[in-house]
C-alpha cells in the first residue's frame, strides 16, 4: 500500500551507516489500530495486511513512528487522539516525528495553539519531538520551541518522479541533485529555520543525499504515470479517467 510507508534513516558519510527503521501512521484506521493493540500484535497485523509476513523486513521493529499525513490535513489525528498516540509511543520507547501537511489560512491559529501544547507536553515528559515541515508557515511557527525539532518534509524537498523518465530521457544522473544540494539553501534552512535533517523520496534513480542523518521513504513512488493505466481504464470501463 503506497500510503503506508516504511522508512529508513541512513546516516550518509559514515563508514558504517547507522540505520533507523520507522513506520508511518498516516490515516485514522492506523491510529486506531495502533492504540488498540500492543506493538508486537500491531506489527504482525501490519506486515500481514501488506503481504510481507516472513519477509526480512518483518524481522525489524520500528524505533520511530511518523504520525500524520503529508498530503491531507484532514488525515491528521484529532487532538485527544494525538496525545494518546504520543503517550503510547513514549511508554513503548519509540521516538516520534509528527507529519504536518500544508497549513491553510484558517488553520494558522489552531495549529499555533497545538504547537504550544506539544511543547508543554515535551517539557513535562522530557522528550523531543520532530516536526516534519511541509509548509513555510510551519517553519516560522516552530522558531521559538526548543523541544520541537523541524525537519524538511517531502512537499518542500521534492524530486522529479515518473516511471517513463528512463526511456524518455535515458541518462538520469542529472536528476540526482535538487535544491537541497545547494550549500546556500542548506545554510538558510539551518540558520533561519533550524532545519538540518531532510525527508527524501524514493524516486526511481539514485539521489545525491546530503551528508547527515536523513530519511528515505519506501515505498514512495508515482506509479500511475504511464500509458497503460488510462488505456486499461478506457478498454475496461470506457473512460480513461475511470482508473482504480
N, C-alpha and C positions, 0 to 999 in steps of 0.2 A: 504494500500500500504506500504510494508515494507521499501521502500525507503523514505517515508515521515514520519518522526519520531516525535511523541510528546514526549517531555522530561520534566521531573520534577526534580528539585533540592531539595534534602532533607537534612536538617541540622541534622546530627547524634549526639546523646549525649545530646539532649535538651529535657526538659520535654514537651515543646510544639513546635514540629518541625515547622520550617519556610519553606514553600514550595514556589517555583517559577516555573511557567509554562513557557516553551519556545517552540518555533516552529522552525523546521529546514527547511530552504530553500536550497535544495541540487541539483537543476538542473535548466537549463535555462528557462524552462516553468514556474517554480515557481518564479524565479527572475522577469520575465516579468509580470506575473500576479500580483505580489505584487506591482510593480512600477506603474501599470496601474489603480489600484483601491485603494479606501480608505480602511483603516484597517477593518472596520466593514463589508463591502461588500466582501473583500478578505477572511475574516474568515468564513462568511456564505457560500461562494462558496467552501472553503476548506473542511468544515465539510460535506457539501452536496456531494461533489465529493468522499469523503471517507466513505459515507453511515453512517454518525454519526450525522446527523441533529436530534435534540431533545434529544440526549444522554447528560448525565450530564456533560461530558467533554466539550460539545459545549457551556456551560454557562461560561466557563473560557476564558478570553483573555490572550494572552501571555504577559509576562513582558520582555521577551528576545527573540531575533532572533538569530539562528545559521545560518550563511551564508557560504556555501561551501560544499565540499563533502570529506569525509574521505578516500574514496576508489578510486577516479579517479581525477587526477589533471586537466584533460580536462574539468571537470564539474565546476571548479571554475569560478566565473564570470570574464568577461573581466574588465580591469582596469577602464574604464569610467563607466561601469555599476556598478561596485563595489562601487564607490564613490557616485553614485546616490542612491544606496541602503542604504548606511550609512547615507546620508543626510535625506532621508525619515524616517528612523528609529529614527534619532535624533529628528526630528520635531514631531514625534509621541511618544516621550519619552520612547522609547524601548531601553533596553540595547542590546549590540551586542557581539556575540562571532564569530570570523572568524575561519572556519574549513579548515585547510590546510591538504593535503594528504602528502604522501611521496614526497621527493624532489629528482628528478633525477639530475645527474651531470650537464647537460646543463641548468637546471633551477636555479642554485645557484645564478648567477649574477642578473638575473631579479627579483628573489624572494627577494634578499637583497635590491634592489632598491625600490621594492614595500613596504618593511618593513619601509624604511626611509620615504617614502611618507605618510604611515599610521601614523607614529609617529608625523610627522609635522601636519597632519590633526587633530590628537587628541590634540596636543598642542594648535592649533588655536581655536578649539572648546571646549577646557577644558573638555574633556571626556576621559574615559578609555576604551580600547578595550581588550577583552580576545582573546587570540590566542590559538586554540586547536593544540597541538603539536603531530604530528603523525610520526615524523622523528627526529632523534637526531641532524641532521644538523639545523633544525628549532630552537631547543632549544639553540643551540650555537649562531645562528643569533640574537636571542632576548635578549642576555645578557645585552646590553647597551641601551635598550629602555624603560625608566620608565613608559611610558603611555601604553605600550603593556604588558599585564599580561599573561604569558604562563600557560596553564593547560594541564594535561596529557590526550592525546587522546586515543581512543579505539584501534588503531593499535599497541600501545605500552602496554596499560593496558588491556591485553587480558584475557579472561576466556574460559574455555572449554565449547562448546555448541554442543549438539547433542541430539535430542529428544529420541534416543534409550538408553541413559545412564541409565534411571530409571529402565528399565527391564534388561539391560545387566550388570549393576553394583550394582543395588539395592540401598544401602545407599549412598547418595550423599553428606553427610555433610563434607567429606574430601575435596570436591571441593570448599567449601565456601571461602577458602582463596587462594590468589595468591601472586605474588611477592610484591604487594603494601602493604600487611600486615606485611612486614618485616620492623622493625624500621630503620635499617641502610640504606635501599633503600629509604624510605621516607625522611630521613635526607639528603641523597645525592641529591635527587630531589630539596629539599628546599634550601640547601646551595649552590649547584652548578648551578642549572637551574632556581631558583626562582619559582619552581612549588609546590604549596600546595593544589591545587584543582584537582580532577580527574574525568574523564568521565567513567561511569560504564555501562556495558552491562546487559541487561535483558537476562538471560541465562537458565531459567527453574528450578533453585534452588535458595535458599536464600543465597546471598553473604554476607560475613562478611565485612561491609563497615568500612573504617577508619573514625575516628572522624573528623568532619569538614563539610563544605558545599560542597557536590559533586553532580554530575548529573547522573541520571539513564535514559537510552534511551528506549523508548517504542513506538511502538513495535521494537524490535531489537533482532531477534532470527532466527537461522538457521532452516528452516522448510523442506528443500528438502533432508535431510539425512534420508532416510527410504527406505525400500524395495518396498513400494507401488508405489512411483513415477516412478522408472525405470520399474517396472512391468507393470504399466498402459501404459507407453510410448511404451513398447515392444508389448503389445496386441493391442493398438490402432493404432500405427504408424509403427510397425515393427522394431523399433530400441530403445534400452534403452536410447540412447543419445538424442532422439527427445523429450525431456521434455519441457513443457512450464509452 
